[in-house]
Amino acid sequence: MSAAATTARAVTSSTIATGKSKDRDVKSLVFLGALWFSLFFGVMVLIALIVDTVIDGSGRFDSSLFTHYTQSFAADKADELAAAGRDPKDLSVEYTGFRAGILGSVVLMMTTALLAIPLGVAAATYLEEFADNNTWYNRVIEVNLQNLAAVPAVIYGMLAAAIMSFLSVERTWAIGGAVALALLILPVVIITTREALRSVPEEIRQGSLALGATVWQTTWRQTLPSAIPGISTGTILGLSRAIGEAAPLVMVGFAAANWDPEFPFVFSSIEAFPLEIFQAASSPLAVVREAASAGIIVLLAMILGMNALAIIIRNKFQRSW
C-alpha cells in the first residue's frame, strides 16, 4: 500500500470516528449551531416548567397529599361523609389529596397489564416466529402495527367507549379505563417484544431444532426466556406511558370518585390520578391548584421511576451474544 493511500485511510478513519472535519463550510456550522440551540432551548424550557411546578407545589408535599381525598366544594356533604366514616378534613381545601386517584391508577395499571401484556407478547411471538411474511394479510398487519403506534390516545378512548357500550358495561368501572389503556399500549408491547425476539441469535434456534425440538418447544423454552429482559423493558415503558394518560379516560367517561376502589376492583367505579390532577388544576381555589402542582411532581416521579426500572432491568439482564 502506498504512502498516499495510507494517509488517506488514516484521515478518513479519524474523521468518521470523531465526526469532526476541519473543512466545514458556513452552512454546516449554521446547521450545527441550530441543532445545539434547539437542544438547549427544549431542555431549558423543560427545566423551567419543572422548577416552576416544584416551587408552586412545594408547600403541599405532606402526608395529606397521599392520605386525603380531593376536596368537595360542597359543605352540605358533611353529613354524608360522616355517615360513611370519612374524615371531616376531607371537606377542607387545605387538606386536598389524591388518595382515590393514586389507588385508582394502581388498579388501572394492574388491570391494563393483565389485558395488554399476554395479548401483546402472544401476538408478537406469532408474527415473529410463526407467521408467513409472504402472505398479504401478514403484510397488512405489519404496516398497520406501525401506524397504530402513532394513533392519538383519544381515539383509543373512543374505541373503548364503543366497546363498553356494546357490551353494556358501566364505563366508569376500572375495566373500561383498562381497556382504553390496553389498546393504547398494545402496539408498543407488540413492537418492543418483536425487537426483543429478533435480538436472540438465530444460532440458538438452530441449535435447539438440531437437537430435535419442535418450533414451539424452541420458542417456549429458548427464544422467549432469552428475550425476557427486552420484553420486560418494553412493557414497563408502555405502562409508564399509560399511567400518565388522561385523554382516553375522559373519552371513556371517567368521573370524580372520591372513594377507594372496592372489591372486585375491575368492576368498581374508580378515579385516575391524572384526571384528579386535571380537575384540581382547573379549580378556582389557589390552594387546590397548589395541590395539583404537587400531584404533577408525584406523577412525574412515578413515570421516571418506571423508566429507571426499565433501564435497570435492561442493563442488568441484557446478554452479549
NORGIDA-V705470 format. One record per backbone hydrogen bond with DSSP energy under -0.5 kcal/mol. NH is the residue of the N-H (numbers start at 0). CO is the residue of the C=O. E is the energy in kcal/mol with one decimal. If there is no record, write none. Layout:
nh	co	e
NH	CO	E
NH	CO	E
This chain:
nh	co	e
5	1	-2.0
6	2	-2.4
7	3	-2.5
8	4	-2.4
9	5	-2.1
10	6	-2.3
11	7	-2.5
12	8	-2.6
13	9	-2.2
14	10	-2.3
15	11	-2.5
16	12	-2.5
17	13	-2.2
18	14	-2.1
23	20	-0.7
28	24	-1.8
29	25	-2.6
30	26	-2.6
31	27	-2.5
32	28	-2.6
33	29	-2.4
34	30	-2.0
35	31	-2.3
36	32	-2.4
37	33	-2.4
38	34	-2.4
39	35	-2.7
40	36	-3.0
41	37	-2.5
42	38	-2.3
43	39	-2.5
44	40	-2.4
45	41	-2.0
46	42	-2.7
47	43	-2.7
48	44	-2.3
49	45	-2.3
50	46	-2.8
51	47	-2.4
52	48	-2.2
53	49	-2.6
54	50	-2.5
55	51	-2.3
56	52	-2.1
57	53	-1.0
57	54	-0.5
59	56	-1.9
60	57	-0.9
61	59	-2.0
64	61	-1.3
65	62	-1.5
66	62	-1.7
67	63	-1.9
73	71	-1.0
74	72	-0.7
76	73	-1.5
77	74	-1.7
80	76	-2.5
81	77	-2.5
82	78	-2.4
83	79	-1.3
84	81	-1.4
85	80	-2.8
89	86	-2.3
90	87	-1.9
91	88	-1.8
94	91	-1.6
95	92	-1.4
96	68	-1.3
97	64	-2.8
98	67	-2.6
101	97	-2.7
102	98	-2.5
103	99	-2.3
104	100	-2.4
105	101	-1.9
106	102	-2.1
107	103	-2.5
108	104	-2.7
109	105	-2.2
110	106	-2.4
111	107	-2.8
112	108	-2.5
113	109	-2.0
114	110	-1.7
115	111	-3.1
116	112	-1.8
117	112	-0.5
118	114	-0.7
119	115	-2.9
120	116	-2.8
121	117	-2.3
122	118	-2.4
123	119	-2.4
124	120	-2.4
125	121	-2.2
126	122	-2.5
127	123	-2.3
128	124	-2.6
129	124	-0.6
129	125	-1.9
130	125	-2.7
132	130	-0.8
134	131	-1.7
138	134	-1.6
139	135	-2.1
140	136	-2.0
141	137	-2.2
142	138	-2.1
143	139	-2.4
144	140	-2.2
145	141	-1.3
146	142	-1.4
147	143	-2.8
148	144	-1.3
149	146	-1.4
150	147	-1.2
154	151	-1.1
155	151	-0.9
156	152	-1.5
157	153	-2.0
158	154	-2.3
159	155	-2.5
160	156	-2.2
161	157	-2.0
162	158	-2.2
163	159	-2.7
164	160	-2.2
165	161	-2.3
166	162	-2.1
167	164	-0.9
168	163	-2.8
172	169	-1.4
173	264	-0.5
173	267	-1.3
174	265	-2.1
175	172	-0.8
176	172	-1.2
177	173	-2.6
178	174	-2.1
179	175	-1.7
180	176	-2.5
181	177	-2.7
182	178	-2.4
183	179	-1.5
184	180	-2.1
185	181	-1.5
186	182	-0.6
188	184	-2.6
189	185	-2.5
190	186	-2.5
191	187	-2.6
192	188	-2.1
193	189	-2.2
194	190	-2.0
195	191	-2.1
196	192	-2.3
197	193	-2.3
198	194	-1.3
199	196	-1.1
203	200	-1.0
204	200	-0.8
205	201	-2.6
206	202	-2.6
207	203	-2.0
208	204	-2.6
209	205	-2.3
210	206	-1.2
211	208	-1.5
212	207	-1.9
217	213	-2.6
218	214	-2.4
219	215	-2.8
220	216	-2.6
221	217	-1.9
222	217	-2.2
223	218	-2.7
225	221	-1.5
226	222	-1.3
226	223	-0.5
227	223	-0.6
227	224	-0.8
230	226	-2.5
231	227	-3.1
232	228	-2.2
233	229	-2.2
234	230	-2.4
235	231	-2.3
236	232	-2.1
237	233	-2.1
238	234	-2.4
239	235	-2.3
240	236	-1.4
241	237	-1.9
242	238	-2.3
243	240	-0.8
244	241	-1.5
249	245	-2.1
250	246	-2.1
251	247	-1.9
252	248	-1.7
253	248	-2.4
258	256	-2.0
266	263	-1.6
267	264	-1.7
269	171	-1.4
272	100	-1.1
275	271	-2.1
276	272	-2.2
277	273	-2.2
278	274	-2.5
279	275	-2.5
280	276	-2.7
281	277	-1.2
282	279	-1.4
288	284	-1.8
289	285	-2.1
290	286	-1.5
291	287	-1.9
292	288	-1.9
293	289	-1.9
294	290	-2.5
295	291	-2.2
296	292	-1.7
297	293	-2.0
298	294	-2.7
299	295	-2.6
300	296	-2.4
301	297	-2.1
302	298	-2.2
303	299	-2.7
304	300	-2.3
305	301	-2.0
306	302	-2.2
307	303	-2.6
308	304	-2.2
309	305	-2.0
310	306	-2.0
311	307	-2.6
312	308	-2.5
313	309	-2.2
314	310	-2.7
315	311	-2.5
316	312	-2.2
317	313	-1.4
320	318	-0.8
